[in-house]
Amino acid sequence: MAAVMNAVQAYRQVGQQGISSDRLVLMGLEGILEYLRRADLAIREKRIAEKAEAMDKAYQLTAHLLASVDHERGGEIATNLESLYRFVLEKLALANIFDDLDALASCRPVLEDLRDGWRGLLERS
């Protein structure tokens, strides 16, 4: 729960700096994908400290996005986003505990689809 509260605080601080929430979501998704890439490489190369750092950052960013889901305005889309973020968090935990590259890989298409969707929204606005 503390990670989610930290994510909410971080989101509010960055939001006060004038970056749109849509842009923040896109940046978060891109960040998660980058940390997944780093974690995958670290697992393959048995670099435990680097894996732990990348996994922690991917988890924090995902928790941040989960905390920022607006159920009041988002309706069914918000519910779906929450489910996707929770799926990613679960797979990240499995990947981290068991060095499970398949669990890590299962996050990538979900996050890429979300990233591409947000990118499309930003291009249209």
One Martini backbone bead per residue (centre of mass of N, CA, C, O) as a GRO file, in nm:
protein
  125
    1MET     BB    1   0.055   0.065  -0.017
    2ALA     BB    2   0.297   0.258  -0.011
    3ALA     BB    3   0.353   0.258  -0.316
    4VAL     BB    4   0.086   0.391  -0.397
    5MET     BB    5   0.120   0.652  -0.233
    6ASN     BB    6   0.382   0.740  -0.371
    7ALA     BB    7   0.260   0.756  -0.652
    8VAL     BB    8   0.054   0.974  -0.597
    9GLN     BB    9   0.255   1.192  -0.510
   10ALA     BB   10   0.422   1.194  -0.771
   11TYR     BB   11   0.192   1.264  -0.963
   12ARG     BB   12   0.123   1.540  -0.836
   13GLN     BB   13   0.399   1.673  -0.873
   14VAL     BB   14   0.417   1.649  -1.181
   15GLY     BB   15   0.142   1.782  -1.245
   16GLN     BB   16   0.249   2.067  -1.133
   17GLN     BB   17   0.461   2.095  -1.391
   18GLY     BB   18   0.267   2.077  -1.669
   19ILE     BB   19   0.200   1.783  -1.729
   20SER     BB   20   0.015   1.582  -1.884
   21SER     BB   21  -0.152   1.297  -1.813
   22ASP     BB   22  -0.113   1.157  -2.086
   23ARG     BB   23   0.196   1.192  -2.094
   24LEU     BB   24   0.254   1.042  -1.830
   25VAL     BB   25   0.151   0.769  -1.918
   26LEU     BB   26   0.341   0.733  -2.155
   27MET     BB   27   0.602   0.754  -1.991
   28GLY     BB   28   0.542   0.516  -1.807
   29LEU     BB   29   0.522   0.295  -2.023
   30GLU     BB   30   0.805   0.338  -2.139
   31GLY     BB   31   0.953   0.280  -1.874
   32ILE     BB   32   0.860  -0.006  -1.826
   33LEU     BB   33   0.975  -0.125  -2.088
   34GLU     BB   34   1.268  -0.059  -2.019
   35TYR     BB   35   1.280  -0.222  -1.749
   36LEU     BB   36   1.217  -0.492  -1.878
   37ARG     BB   37   1.466  -0.507  -2.054
   38ARG     BB   38   1.670  -0.492  -1.821
   39ALA     BB   39   1.568  -0.737  -1.661
   40ASP     BB   40   1.606  -0.949  -1.875
   41LEU     BB   41   1.911  -0.916  -1.904
   42ALA     BB   42   1.983  -0.962  -1.605
   43ILE     BB   43   1.875  -1.248  -1.585
   44ARG     BB   44   2.048  -1.373  -1.813
   45GLU     BB   45   2.324  -1.249  -1.658
   46LYS     BB   46   2.304  -1.268  -1.340
   47ARG     BB   47   2.211  -0.964  -1.235
   48ILE     BB   48   2.066  -0.899  -0.946
   49ALA     BB   49   2.075  -0.593  -0.884
   50GLU     BB   50   1.968  -0.499  -1.162
   51LYS     BB   51   1.707  -0.653  -1.151
   52ALA     BB   52   1.591  -0.528  -0.893
   53GLU     BB   53   1.585  -0.236  -0.996
   54ALA     BB   54   1.409  -0.276  -1.249
   55MET     BB   55   1.168  -0.408  -1.109
   56ASP     BB   56   1.106  -0.181  -0.910
   57LYS     BB   57   1.050   0.039  -1.125
   58ALA     BB   58   0.826  -0.107  -1.276
   59TYR     BB   59   0.642  -0.137  -1.031
   60GLN     BB   60   0.614   0.163  -0.957
   61LEU     BB   61   0.496   0.261  -1.225
   62THR     BB   62   0.250   0.076  -1.221
   63ALA     BB   63   0.137   0.178  -0.951
   64HIS     BB   64   0.103   0.465  -1.049
   65LEU     BB   65  -0.103   0.405  -1.272
   66LEU     BB   66  -0.311   0.274  -1.092
   67ALA     BB   67  -0.352   0.527  -0.902
   68SER     BB   68  -0.450   0.714  -1.166
   69VAL     BB   69  -0.713   0.590  -1.190
   70ASP     BB   70  -1.035   0.715  -1.308
   71HIS     BB   71  -1.345   0.604  -1.210
   72GLU     BB   72  -1.536   0.849  -1.242
   73ARG     BB   73  -1.454   0.905  -1.563
   74GLY     BB   74  -1.377   0.604  -1.695
   75GLY     BB   75  -1.523   0.356  -1.624
   76GLU     BB   76  -1.464   0.085  -1.809
   77ILE     BB   77  -1.178   0.170  -1.878
   78ALA     BB   78  -1.074   0.184  -1.588
   79THR     BB   79  -1.126  -0.111  -1.522
   80ASN     BB   80  -0.939  -0.223  -1.743
   81LEU     BB   81  -0.681  -0.085  -1.653
   82GLU     BB   82  -0.668  -0.208  -1.375
   83SER     BB   83  -0.643  -0.501  -1.473
   84LEU     BB   84  -0.381  -0.463  -1.633
   85TYR     BB   85  -0.203  -0.358  -1.402
   86ARG     BB   86  -0.243  -0.607  -1.220
   87PHE     BB   87  -0.124  -0.809  -1.412
   88VAL     BB   88   0.157  -0.683  -1.424
   89LEU     BB   89   0.220  -0.699  -1.122
   90GLU     BB   90   0.201  -1.007  -1.102
   91LYS     BB   91   0.423  -1.072  -1.316
   92LEU     BB   92   0.650  -0.916  -1.180
   93ALA     BB   93   0.659  -1.082  -0.924
   94LEU     BB   94   0.725  -1.352  -1.058
   95ALA     BB   95   0.981  -1.261  -1.203
   96ASN     BB   96   1.134  -1.176  -0.948
   97ILE     BB   97   1.124  -1.439  -0.774
   98PHE     BB   98   1.179  -1.661  -1.043
   99ASP     BB   99   1.304  -1.559  -1.305
  100ASP     BB  100   1.052  -1.512  -1.513
  101LEU     BB  101   1.048  -1.462  -1.849
  102ASP     BB  102   0.750  -1.518  -1.922
  103ALA     BB  103   0.620  -1.315  -1.732
  104LEU     BB  104   0.766  -1.074  -1.849
  105ALA     BB  105   0.672  -1.112  -2.149
  106SER     BB  106   0.356  -1.080  -2.087
  107CYS     BB  107   0.374  -0.763  -2.055
  108ARG     BB  108   0.456  -0.635  -2.324
  109PRO     BB  109   0.190  -0.637  -2.503
  110VAL     BB  110   0.022  -0.473  -2.308
  111LEU     BB  111   0.206  -0.219  -2.295
  112GLU     BB  112   0.221  -0.164  -2.600
  113ASP     BB  113  -0.080  -0.118  -2.645
  114LEU     BB  114  -0.109   0.114  -2.449
  115ARG     BB  115   0.104   0.299  -2.568
  116ASP     BB  116  -0.022   0.319  -2.852
  117GLY     BB  117  -0.289   0.439  -2.756
  118TRP     BB  118  -0.175   0.697  -2.623
  119ARG     BB  119  -0.028   0.800  -2.866
  120GLY     BB  120  -0.283   0.834  -3.039
  121LEU     BB  121  -0.423   1.040  -2.857
  122LEU     BB  122  -0.200   1.260  -2.875
  123GLU     BB  123  -0.209   1.294  -3.190
  124ARG     BB  124  -0.524   1.386  -3.196
  125SER     BB  125  -0.491   1.645  -2.983
   0.00000   0.00000   0.00000
